[in-house]
Amino acid sequence: MFQTLVVLIIVSIASFSLLKLAPGDPVVIMLGTEYSQESYDELRAQLGLDRPVAVQYLRWLGDFVTGDWGNSYVAKTDIFSFVVQEALPVTLTLTACAILLAIAVGVPLGVISAVRKDSGWDVGIAALALTGTAFPSFFLGIVLIWFFAVKVGFFPVMGFVPPWEDFWSGMLHLVLPAATLSTFFIGMIVRVTRAAMVEVLAQPYITAAIARGEPRRRVIWVHGFRNILMPLVTVIGLQLGAILQGAVLTETVFSLPGLGQMLTGAVLGREYVLVQAGVMLTATLFILVNLAVDLSYPFLDPRLRAP
């Protein structure tokens, strides 16, 4: 827990430094081309930029923790409401759908590949996994839109409908983005699952279970699969950063109003305060997920539980 706190502090310093290292004067960006020296000094004092850097950082960190993230001068809205209530639910929904799809497809394919090691199934699944990890997500998204949305017309071209408001319409809008975002993740899960499963199936206790006459399906999914959960959960947690990174391109391609599109617009509009909040929030989510993964190990492996 202490290490997590230290990492969060380091991330907060890096996020705060974005505003200091970014080119241009944020006060000038907010005021525009025409302003008086009085208005410049007043806004600079209001933002606390006339204070020492350490004081600015502590003030910014306190405001972030309490939810006072300032206002967007482009969207003319409260940044906390804009990010947490509007953009974050979109990204979390897309990420959850992509992860669930990747697990539902990748885990069974990895197990089949391990069980049928060195067979045609193994070679075919390995080729699919390699293709998935090497395929550019933005190009795949455009291809899926062209075929399934434009040519076939089965899915919507773009946009987002909250599933908690209209479930079926929301799912239809999420199928193509989730498939695009999960492609790389599926290949990664297939490779990790296969490698771990091949090692487990070679263990003596698996041979003993087969010798006792236990059903092959039970040996694979109960005795075998249970012992690859730790590396599998670790990979899923570590790949969350790649999922969030891929969400930037995916949300842009499919015009989803999530954190990715928000950060892209903030960078192009030079809204560094909004970029700070988005980067800090994304990093915090990633760190907390990895903390949850570490805390789950004793539940996945009883040998790690304290006596």
C-alpha positions, 0 to 999 in steps of 0.5 A: 500500500505504501508503494502504491502511495509513493507511485501516485505521488510520483505520477502526480508530480509528473502530471503537474509538470505537464503544465510547466513543461508545455510550450506557451503561457496558459494564461495567454491561451485562456485570455486569447490574443487581446487582453490587458495587463490587469486581466493577465495579472488577475487571472494569473493570481486566480490560477495561483501561478504567481506563487512558488512552484511547490505551493502551486503543486500542493494546491493543485494536488489538494484540489485534485483530491477534493474534486476541484479540477477547475473549469474548461475554457473551451467547453465552458464547463466544470472539468470534474463533471466533464471528465468523471460524469461524461467521459470516464463512464464511456471509457470504462464501459468500452474498456470493460467490454473489450476486456470481457471479449478478450477473455471470452475469446482468448482464454478458450483459444489458449487452452485449446492450443495448449491441449492440442499442442503442435497440431494444426489447431495450435498452428492456426491459433498461434497465427491468429494470435500473432496477426491480432497483436501485429494488426494496427487497431486504427486500421482495423477499426476503419475496416470494420466500419467500412464492412459491417457498418457501411456495406452490411449496415448491421452496426451503427457507424459511430457514436455512443449510447449508454447501455444503462439507458438503452441496453441493446442500442448501447451494445450495438454501438459498442460491438465494433469499438470493443472488437477493435480494442480487444484484438491485440489483447486477445492475441496476448491472452492466447499466448500467455494462456497457452504457455502457462497451460502447456507447463501445467499440463506437464506436471505430475499431478495432472498425469496422476489425475488422468491415471485416476480416470478423472474426466479430461475436461475436469482435469483441464479446467479444474486441476489445470486452469485453476493453476494458471489464474495468477499469470493470467490475472497479472497479464490482464492487469498489466495490459490495462495501460495498453487498453487505455492507450488503445482507447485513445485511437479507438474512441477517435475512430468511432467518435466515442466521447470518452477519455481518449477523445477528450485528451486528444481534443484537450492537447489540440486545444492546448487545454493543459489543465484538462490534460493534467486531470485526464492523465492523473485520472488514467494513471490512478486507475491503472495503479489501483487496478494493479494494486487490486491484482496484487491483493487478489493473489492470496485468493487465487493461490492459498499458499500465499495466505498468511498462516 
